[in-house]
Amino acid sequence: MSKKLNIGLVGFGCVGSGLYDVLNRSNLIDAKIKRIVVQDPKKERSIDQSYFSFDINDILNDPEINVVVELINDSASAFEIVSQALKKGKDVVTANKKMLAEYQAELIPLAKENKVSLLYEGAVAGSIPIIRNLEEYYNNDSLTSVEGILNGTTNYILTQSNSGIGYEEALKSAQELGFAEADPTLDVDGFDSKYKLVLLLKHAFGITVAPKEILNVGIRGISEKEVAYAGEKGYRIKLLSRAEKIGDQVVSFVAPHCISDQHSAYNVHNEFNAVVVEALFSDKQLFYGKGAGSHPTGSAVLSDVSALKFDYQYEYRKAQSNGGLKYTTDAFIKVYIGSKYVNAIEEVAFYSVEETFQSAAYSFQVGWVKLEVLFDLNLNARKDLSLLVLPDSIQTEKGLSELIEKNLFIYENQN
Ligand SMILES: NC(=O)c1ccc[n+]([C@@H]2O[C@H](COP(=O)([O-])OP(=O)(O)OC[C@H]3O[C@@H](n4cnc5c(N)ncnc54)[C@H](OP(=O)(O)O)[C@@H]3O)[C@@H](O)[C@H]2O)c1
């Protein structure tokens, strides 16, 4: 028999109020919100004031509340709330990717020890059901790569950039439309995309990686020069979160990519998200949908709540049976690096160079660079260098030297 769900909701902002709406409009789920805890007593609320409290203990200490839905915008406080709820034997649903990425090593065992569920479909790509699919559907097929457009703000800005609008103007328009925060750092520097990637790595490959170990390069450096370079080659620029299996290792990073019309995410525009999953037998599959927003994310949260009726839990089976897969930064990436200053490009330690362009106003170089070199460049903090990752871009040192040898052979035979 399915159990009765009494929800204590923490946070009543964009997603919290979205959950309230979708729960009330869905007559499929027998669950009720008993109490809502928020922060600001002066704020006007759109629903009956009697729901609200400002003390988290009103949820944590209420024995009738068996589900805590955490939807606040502060990862440190969220960690405290979620940990306490799990310790008190309450199931937890959250959409807080930053908290999950930072504290997964603590929270996942805590849920297990207390024999409760910790579900978070809404944390990755909003309404797209990717976590449960990685957990369940792809349980038997060997995944080779997972990549996606996981941040609607940057995809909106890049969609504008690809059609000739400058970064500052596109960012302003994203802020006016409510897609971007006043401080857009987490989005535009690729942190939000990285937190989601950390969760994909866990569910696709069973590996636990701390956010600081993953390279994230955002989109502030994308100028009309990069858009023109990409356009000339028939590419569009997209901020991709990537995780690719090479042998018994997984390479993973977030960066602006040039993608061709052959790429499944080429036509994913504006605030939409997409995840492309590639597996040994099923080949490539595209998941597409709204990656954020009140109702789309509320709907993903509701789906988790509804799964609790049947005591659904993630089993993290790939963490137990991934054949010893390890995360590595020991890989080479094919990139375009552009700058107004030739000296700045010369500072980058390319392993091999395939194309160089220099003029008084702008220069760029295309070639293979070690991932660790890109880490050391600290590209989000630099105004003098722009990065684009090119298609078919990840190699091990062995793979790359074979590729270079093969290309030299073709080149020599052609001349
Ligand atoms: N927005 C999206 O489309 C989206 C999509 C996917 C995931 N998420 C994630 O969902 C979570 C919520 O995002 P949101 O956009 O709904 O945030 P939001 O609109 O800024 O709302 C945040 C809510 O949290 C409350 N709050 C903040 N700190 C609190 C605390 N310590 N105790 C109790 N309540 C507290 C605020 O209270 P007051 O109302 O009193 O200020 C507010 O109701 C975040 O983790 C976010 O990353 C959001």
The ligand as an SDF file (V2000), in Angstrom:
LIG
                    3D

 48 52  0  0  0  0  0  0  0  0999 V2000
   14.4150   28.7460  -10.3030 N   0  0  0  0  0  0  0  0  0  0  0  0
   14.5470   27.6670  -11.0580 C   0  0  0  0  0  0  0  0  0  0  0  0
   14.0530   27.6230  -12.1970 O   0  0  0  0  0  0  0  0  0  0  0  0
   15.2810   26.4670  -10.5390 C   0  0  0  0  0  0  0  0  0  0  0  0
   15.4470   25.3440  -11.3830 C   0  0  0  0  0  0  0  0  0  0  0  0
   16.0760   24.2010  -10.8920 C   0  0  0  0  0  0  0  0  0  0  0  0
   16.5430   24.2030   -9.5770 C   0  0  0  0  0  0  0  0  0  0  0  0
   16.4000   25.3310   -8.7900 N   0  0  0  0  0  0  0  0  0  0  0  0
   16.8930   25.2780   -7.4050 C   0  0  0  0  0  0  0  0  0  0  0  0
   15.7550   25.3210   -6.5440 O   0  0  0  0  0  0  0  0  0  0  0  0
   16.1050   25.9900   -5.3160 C   0  0  0  0  0  0  0  0  0  0  0  0
   15.1340   27.1460   -5.1010 C   0  0  0  0  0  0  0  0  0  0  0  0
   15.2940   28.0770   -6.1590 O   0  0  0  0  0  0  0  0  0  0  0  0
   14.2500   29.2640   -6.3830 P   0  0  0  0  0  0  0  0  0  0  0  0
   14.5660   29.8260   -7.7130 O   0  0  0  0  0  0  0  0  0  0  0  0
   12.8870   28.8110   -6.0920 O   0  0  0  0  0  0  0  0  0  0  0  0
   14.7230   30.3100   -5.2560 O   0  0  0  0  0  0  0  0  0  0  0  0
   14.0110   31.6780   -4.8630 P   0  0  0  0  0  0  0  0  0  0  0  0
   12.9430   32.0280   -5.8300 O   0  0  0  0  0  0  0  0  0  0  0  0
   15.1030   32.6470   -4.6170 O   0  0  0  0  0  0  0  0  0  0  0  0
   13.2920   31.3400   -3.4680 O   0  0  0  0  0  0  0  0  0  0  0  0
   14.0220   30.9740   -2.3500 C   0  0  0  0  0  0  0  0  0  0  0  0
   13.0850   30.6850   -1.1960 C   0  0  0  0  0  0  0  0  0  0  0  0
   13.8650   30.1710   -0.1160 O   0  0  0  0  0  0  0  0  0  0  0  0
   13.5140   30.8370    1.0870 C   0  0  0  0  0  0  0  0  0  0  0  0
   14.6720   30.7740    1.9860 N   0  0  0  0  0  0  0  0  0  0  0  0
   15.9410   31.1860    1.7570 C   0  0  0  0  0  0  0  0  0  0  0  0
   16.7400   30.8620    2.7900 N   0  0  0  0  0  0  0  0  0  0  0  0
   15.9530   30.2280    3.6910 C   0  0  0  0  0  0  0  0  0  0  0  0
   16.1910   29.6320    4.9500 C   0  0  0  0  0  0  0  0  0  0  0  0
   17.3930   29.6250    5.5080 N   0  0  0  0  0  0  0  0  0  0  0  0
   15.1460   29.0590    5.6030 N   0  0  0  0  0  0  0  0  0  0  0  0
   13.9080   29.0560    5.0590 C   0  0  0  0  0  0  0  0  0  0  0  0
   13.6230   29.5810    3.8420 N   0  0  0  0  0  0  0  0  0  0  0  0
   14.6390   30.1710    3.1790 C   0  0  0  0  0  0  0  0  0  0  0  0
   13.1240   32.2280    0.6520 C   0  0  0  0  0  0  0  0  0  0  0  0
   12.3260   32.7900    1.6570 O   0  0  0  0  0  0  0  0  0  0  0  0
   11.5820   34.2010    1.4960 P   0  0  0  0  0  0  0  0  0  0  0  0
   10.4410   33.9390    0.5360 O   0  0  0  0  0  0  0  0  0  0  0  0
   11.1120   34.5180    2.8620 O   0  0  0  0  0  0  0  0  0  0  0  0
   12.6060   35.1570    0.9450 O   0  0  0  0  0  0  0  0  0  0  0  0
   12.3620   31.9170   -0.6470 C   0  0  0  0  0  0  0  0  0  0  0  0
   11.0250   31.5920   -0.3710 O   0  0  0  0  0  0  0  0  0  0  0  0
   17.5710   26.4240   -5.4910 C   0  0  0  0  0  0  0  0  0  0  0  0
   18.3900   25.4590   -4.9210 O   0  0  0  0  0  0  0  0  0  0  0  0
   17.7670   26.4400   -7.0010 C   0  0  0  0  0  0  0  0  0  0  0  0
   19.1000   26.2160   -7.3670 O   0  0  0  0  0  0  0  0  0  0  0  0
   15.7770   26.4490   -9.2470 C   0  0  0  0  0  0  0  0  0  0  0  0
  1  2  1  0
  2  3  2  0
  2  4  1  0
  4  5  1  0
  4 48  2  0
  5  6  2  0
  6  7  1  0
  7  8  2  0
  8  9  1  0
  8 48  1  0
  9 10  1  0
  9 46  1  0
 10 11  1  0
 11 12  1  0
 11 44  1  0
 12 13  1  0
 13 14  1  0
 14 15  2  0
 14 16  1  0
 14 17  1  0
 17 18  1  0
 18 19  2  0
 18 20  1  0
 18 21  1  0
 21 22  1  0
 22 23  1  0
 23 24  1  0
 23 42  1  0
 24 25  1  0
 25 26  1  0
 25 36  1  0
 26 27  1  0
 26 35  1  0
 27 28  2  0
 28 29  1  0
 29 30  1  0
 29 35  2  0
 30 31  1  0
 30 32  2  0
 32 33  1  0
 33 34  2  0
 34 35  1  0
 36 37  1  0
 36 42  1  0
 37 38  1  0
 38 39  2  0
 38 40  1  0
 38 41  1  0
 42 43  1  0
 44 45  1  0
 44 46  1  0
 46 47  1  0
M  CHG  2   8   1  16  -1
M  END
$$$$
